[in-house]
Structure formats: C-alpha cells, structure tokens
Amino acid sequence: MIVRYESGERCPPLDILLKLADFFGVSLDYLVGRTDRPEINRSADSPETDDPDPRR
C-alpha cells in the first residue's frame, strides 16, 4: 500500500499520516515536506505533555 502513496497513485488519509509521523518521531509538516526540520513543536498548553497525570 505504501508504494501507492510513493508513486502518487493514492494519498494517505490524515489518520495514517499522523500514525506515520508518530512512528518516525517527526512532525507532520516534516513528513509531508513542508519543512526541513523534523522536530515536533509541542506547546506548553498542548494536551500531550511529559506528565502522564495532567491533574498535578
């Protein structure tokens, strides 16, 4: 299936793009070629933080 994405025959849906970005540890912008920087930019008020318990 990935070969169809690479050849341009099909476009992956957003949920697949997000899973791929998470798997490779890169930002979605990097994955789709919008930036050369693979770093993920997470803001302080993002729901995903280093603290697994947001009530603290």
N, CA, C and O atoms as a printed pandas DataFrame, in Angstrom:
     atom_number atom_name residue_name chain_id  residue_number  x_coord  y_coord  z_coord
0              1         N          MET        A               1    0.827   -1.191    0.000
1              2        CA          MET        A               1    0.000    0.000    0.000
2              3         C          MET        A               1    0.871    1.255    0.000
3              4         O          MET        A               1    0.518    2.238   -0.650
4              5         N          ILE        A               2    1.990    1.245    0.707
5              6        CA          ILE        A               2    2.851    2.433    0.764
6              7         C          ILE        A               2    3.375    2.791   -0.622
7              8         O          ILE        A               2    3.565    3.967   -0.929
8              9         N          VAL        A               3    3.607    1.788   -1.454
9             10        CA          VAL        A               3    4.096    2.070   -2.799
10            11         C          VAL        A               3    3.093    2.922   -3.573
11            12         O          VAL        A               3    3.497    3.716   -4.423
12            13         N          ARG        A               4    1.817    2.781   -3.305
13            14        CA          ARG        A               4    0.811    3.617   -3.975
14            15         C          ARG        A               4    0.907    5.068   -3.509
15            16         O          ARG        A               4    0.653    5.988   -4.286
16            17         N          TYR        A               5    1.270    5.274   -2.246
17            18        CA          TYR        A               5    1.473    6.636   -1.749
18            19         C          TYR        A               5    2.716    7.236   -2.397
19            20         O          TYR        A               5    2.709    8.386   -2.836
20            21         N          GLU        A               6    3.789    6.435   -2.451
21            22        CA          GLU        A               6    5.050    6.924   -3.011
22            23         C          GLU        A               6    4.934    7.240   -4.493
23            24         O          GLU        A               6    5.558    8.184   -4.976
24            25         N          SER        A               7    4.146    6.467   -5.212
25            26        CA          SER        A               7    4.014    6.675   -6.653
26            27         C          SER        A               7    3.023    7.783   -6.999
27            28         O          SER        A               7    2.933    8.193   -8.156
28            29         N          GLY        A               8    2.276    8.273   -5.999
29            30        CA          GLY        A               8    1.293    9.311   -6.244
30            31         C          GLY        A               8   -0.049    8.769   -6.706
31            32         O          GLY        A               8   -0.959    9.533   -7.027
32            33         N          GLU        A               9   -0.167    7.454   -6.737
33            34        CA          GLU        A               9   -1.420    6.829   -7.156
34            35         C          GLU        A               9   -2.544    7.075   -6.149
35            36         O          GLU        A               9   -3.708    7.216   -6.524
36            37         N          ARG        A              10   -2.181    7.125   -4.873
37            38        CA          ARG        A              10   -3.156    7.386   -3.808
38            39         C          ARG        A              10   -2.545    8.354   -2.804
39            40         O          ARG        A              10   -1.323    8.478   -2.716
40            41         N          CYS        A              11   -3.392    9.036   -2.051
41            42        CA          CYS        A              11   -2.955    9.915   -0.966
42            43         C          CYS        A              11   -3.394    9.290    0.348
43            44         O          CYS        A              11   -4.545    8.878    0.487
44            45         N          PRO        A              12   -2.470    9.215    1.327
45            46        CA          PRO        A              12   -2.857    8.627    2.611
46            47         C          PRO        A              12   -3.811    9.536    3.369
47            48         O          PRO        A              12   -3.661   10.757    3.330
48            49         N          PRO        A              13   -4.794    8.958    4.060
49            50        CA          PRO        A              13   -5.695    9.777    4.879
50            51         C          PRO        A              13   -4.955   10.352    6.087
51            52         O          PRO        A              13   -3.892    9.863    6.471
52            53         N          LEU        A              14   -5.530   11.385    6.669
53            54        CA          LEU        A              14   -4.901   12.090    7.782
54            55         C          LEU        A              14   -4.545   11.166    8.938
55            56         O          LEU        A              14   -3.462   11.295    9.510
56            57         N          ASP        A              15   -5.425   10.242    9.296
57            58        CA          ASP        A              15   -5.122    9.362   10.430
58            59         C          ASP        A              15   -3.884    8.508   10.169
59            60         O          ASP        A              15   -3.129    8.219   11.097
60            61         N          ILE        A              16   -3.671    8.107    8.935
61            62        CA          ILE        A              16   -2.469    7.336    8.590
62            63         C          ILE        A              16   -1.238    8.237    8.634
63            64         O          ILE        A              16   -0.188    7.819    9.121
64            65         N          LEU        A              17   -1.350    9.458    8.134
65            66        CA          LEU        A              17   -0.226   10.392    8.194
66            67         C          LEU        A              17    0.200   10.654    9.633
67            68         O          LEU        A              17    1.392   10.690    9.938
68            69         N          LEU        A              18   -0.777   10.837   10.510
69            70        CA          LEU        A              18   -0.464   11.073   11.927
70            71         C          LEU        A              18    0.231    9.867   12.546
71            72         O          LEU        A              18    1.178   10.026   13.317
72            73         N          LYS        A              19   -0.227    8.674   12.221
73            74        CA          LYS        A              19    0.417    7.461   12.742
74            75         C          LYS        A              19    1.837    7.318   12.230
75            76         O          LYS        A              19    2.734    6.931   12.978
76            77         N          LEU        A              20    2.046    7.627   10.961
77            78        CA          LEU        A              20    3.396    7.566   10.403
78            79         C          LEU        A              20    4.318    8.583   11.065
79            80         O          LEU        A              20    5.458    8.262   11.399
80            81         N          ALA        A              21    3.832    9.802   11.255
81            82        CA          ALA        A              21    4.640   10.836   11.911
82            83         C          ALA        A              21    4.992   10.408   13.334
83            84         O          ALA        A              21    6.132   10.581   13.766
84            85         N          ASP        A              22    4.033    9.854   14.062
85            86        CA          ASP        A              22    4.298    9.367   15.415
86            87         C          ASP        A              22    5.307    8.224   15.392
87            88         O          ASP        A              22    6.219    8.182   16.218
88            89         N          PHE        A              23    5.147    7.308   14.460
89            90        CA          PHE        A              23    6.051    6.156   14.367
90            91         C          PHE        A              23    7.494    6.599   14.135
91            92         O          PHE        A              23    8.419    6.087   14.767
92            93         N          PHE        A              24    7.675    7.549   13.228
93            94        CA          PHE        A              24    9.018    8.018   12.904
94            95         C          PHE        A              24    9.517    9.117   13.836
95            96         O          PHE        A              24   10.681    9.511   13.760
96            97         N          GLY        A              25    8.647    9.618   14.716
97            98        CA          GLY        A              25    9.056   10.642   15.679
98            99         C          GLY        A              25    9.343   11.981   15.037
99           100         O          GLY        A              25   10.233   12.708   15.477
100          101         N          VAL        A              26    8.597   12.308   14.000
101          102        CA          VAL        A              26    8.789   13.583   13.299
102          103         C          VAL        A              26    7.465   14.334   13.247
103          104         O          VAL        A              26    6.404   13.769   13.512
104          105         N          SER        A              27    7.544   15.611   12.902
105          106        CA          SER        A              27    6.318   16.398   12.770
106          107         C          SER        A              27    5.599   16.034   11.472
107          108         O          SER        A              27    6.202   15.509   10.536
108          109         N          LEU        A              28    4.323   16.317   11.437
109          110        CA          LEU        A              28    3.543   16.077   10.222
110          111         C          LEU        A              28    4.045   16.966    9.081
111          112         O          LEU        A              28    4.085   16.535    7.928
112          113         N          ASP        A              29    4.424   18.201    9.400
113          114        CA          ASP        A              29    4.972   19.098    8.374
114          115         C          ASP        A              29    6.235   18.508    7.745
115          116         O          ASP        A              29    6.415   18.596    6.530
116          117         N          TYR        A              30    7.099   17.915    8.546
117          118        CA          TYR        A              30    8.313   17.293    8.028
118          119         C          TYR        A              30    7.954   16.087    7.161
119          120         O          TYR        A              30    8.528   15.893    6.089
120          121         N          LEU        A              31    7.020   15.294    7.622
121          122        CA          LEU        A              31    6.619   14.092    6.897
122          123         C          LEU        A              31    6.089   14.419    5.500
123          124         O          LEU        A              31    6.359   13.688    4.548
124          125         N          VAL        A              32    5.344   15.504    5.377
125          126        CA          VAL        A              32    4.760   15.847    4.079
126          127         C          VAL        A              32    5.606   16.852    3.292
127          128         O          VAL        A              32    5.184   17.317    2.233
128          129         N          GLY        A              33    6.795   17.188    3.799
129          130        CA          GLY        A              33    7.722   18.023    3.052
130          131         C          GLY        A              33    7.523   19.517    3.175
131          132         O          GLY        A              33    8.013   20.273    2.336
132          133         N          ARG        A              34    6.810   19.964    4.207
133          134        CA          ARG        A              34    6.585   21.410    4.373
134          135         C          ARG        A              34    7.718   22.096    5.124
135          136         O          ARG        A              34    7.791   23.324    5.151
136          137         N          THR        A              35    8.603   21.308    5.735
137          138        CA          THR        A              35    9.749   21.864    6.457
138          139         C          THR        A              35   10.902   20.873    6.380
139          140         O          THR        A              35   10.704   19.683    6.132
140          141         N          ASP        A              36   12.113   21.385    6.597
141          142        CA          ASP        A              36   13.296   20.534    6.643
142          143         C          ASP        A              36   13.649   20.137    8.074
143          144         O          ASP        A              36   14.605   19.396    8.301
144          145         N          ARG        A              37   12.870   20.635    9.041
145          146        CA          ARG        A              37   13.155   20.375   10.456
146          147         C          ARG        A              37   12.226   19.275   10.973
147          148         O          ARG        A              37   11.011   19.468   11.013
148          149         N          PRO        A              38   12.777   18.125   11.370
149          150        CA          PRO        A              38   11.937   17.010   11.815
150          151         C          PRO        A              38   11.389   17.158   13.234
151          152         O          PRO        A              38   10.553   16.358   13.654
152          153         N          GLU        A              39   11.846   18.171   13.984
153          154        CA          GLU        A              39   11.434   18.320   15.376
154          155         C          GLU        A              39    9.930   18.539   15.489
155          156         O          GLU        A              39    9.310   19.189   14.648
156          157         N          ILE        A              40    9.368   17.980   16.546
157          158        CA          ILE        A              40    7.953   18.174   16.841
158          159         C          ILE        A              40    7.834   19.363   17.764
159          160         O          ILE        A              40    8.466   19.388   18.820
160          161         N          ASN        A              41    7.036   20.354   17.391
161          162        CA          ASN        A              41    6.855   21.568   18.176
162          163         C          ASN        A              41    5.616   21.400   19.050
163          164         O          ASN        A              41    4.488   21.509   18.570
164          165         N          ARG        A              42    5.838   21.134   20.337
165          166        CA          ARG        A              42    4.723   20.974   21.268
166          167         C          ARG        A              42    4.688   22.177   22.199
167          168         O          ARG        A              42    5.691   22.509   22.829
168          169         N          SER        A              43    3.545   22.821   22.283
169          170        CA          SER        A              43    3.410   23.974   23.166
170          171         C          SER        A              43    3.106   23.509   24.580
171          172         O          SER        A              43    2.717   22.361   24.794
172          173         N          ALA        A              44    3.284   24.405   25.546
173          174        CA          ALA        A              44    3.064   24.077   26.958
174          175         C          ALA        A              44    1.611   23.740   27.254
175          176         O          ALA        A              44    1.333   22.959   28.164
176          177         N          ASP        A              45    0.683   24.314   26.503
177          178        CA          ASP        A              45   -0.725   24.035   26.756
178          179         C          ASP        A              45   -1.266   22.902   25.888
179          180         O          ASP        A              45   -2.477   22.702   25.796
180          181         N          SER        A              46   -0.365   22.172   25.259
181          182        CA          SER        A              46   -0.756   21.020   24.459
182          183         C          SER        A              46   -1.240   19.904   25.370
183          184         O          SER        A              46   -0.688   19.732   26.457
184          185         N          PRO        A              47   -2.251   19.139   24.968
185          186        CA          PRO        A              47   -2.737   18.050   25.811
186          187         C          PRO        A              47   -1.716   16.944   25.990
187          188         O          PRO        A              47   -1.801   16.185   26.955
188          189         N          GLU        A              48   -0.753   16.833   25.088
189          190        CA          GLU        A              48    0.267   15.804   25.208
190          191         C          GLU        A              48    1.504   16.412   25.860
191          192         O          GLU        A              48    2.233   17.170   25.220
192          193         N          THR        A              49    1.743   16.089   27.116
193          194        CA          THR        A              49    2.892   16.615   27.845
194          195         C          THR        A              49    3.695   15.473   28.428
195          196         O          THR        A              49    3.300   14.312   28.322
196          197         N          ASP        A              50    4.816   15.793   29.039
197          198        CA          ASP        A              50    5.654   14.764   29.658
198          199         C          ASP        A              50    4.990   14.176   30.895
199          200         O          ASP        A              50    5.282   13.040   31.268
200          201         N          ASP        A              51    4.101   14.930   31.538
201          202        CA          ASP        A              51    3.441   14.474   32.746
202          203         C          ASP        A              51    2.220   13.628   32.384
203          204         O          ASP        A              51    1.264   14.146   31.805
204          205         N          PRO        A              52    2.238   12.329   32.718
205          206        CA          PRO        A              52    1.108   11.474   32.334
206          207         C          PRO        A              52   -0.171   11.795   33.108
207          208         O          PRO        A              52   -1.252   11.387   32.684
208          209         N          ASP        A              53   -0.080   12.514   34.231
209          210        CA          ASP        A              53   -1.235   12.858   35.015
210          211         C          ASP        A              53   -1.437   14.372   34.976
211          212         O          ASP        A              53   -0.783   15.086   35.736
212          213         N          PRO        A              54   -2.332   14.889   34.107
213          214        CA          PRO        A              54   -2.486   16.337   33.963
214          215         C          PRO        A              54   -3.111   17.019   35.172
215          216         O          PRO        A              54   -3.168   18.248   35.206
216          217         N          ARG        A              55   -3.584   16.265   36.172
217          218        CA          ARG        A              55   -4.212   16.868   37.352
218          219         C          ARG        A              55   -3.180   17.437   38.315
219          220         O          ARG        A              55   -3.541   18.167   39.238
220          221         N          ARG        A              56   -1.909   17.119   38.122
221          222        CA          ARG        A              56   -0.866   17.604   39.032
222          223         C          ARG        A              56   -0.447   18.988   38.717
223          224         O          ARG        A              56    0.423   19.538   39.392
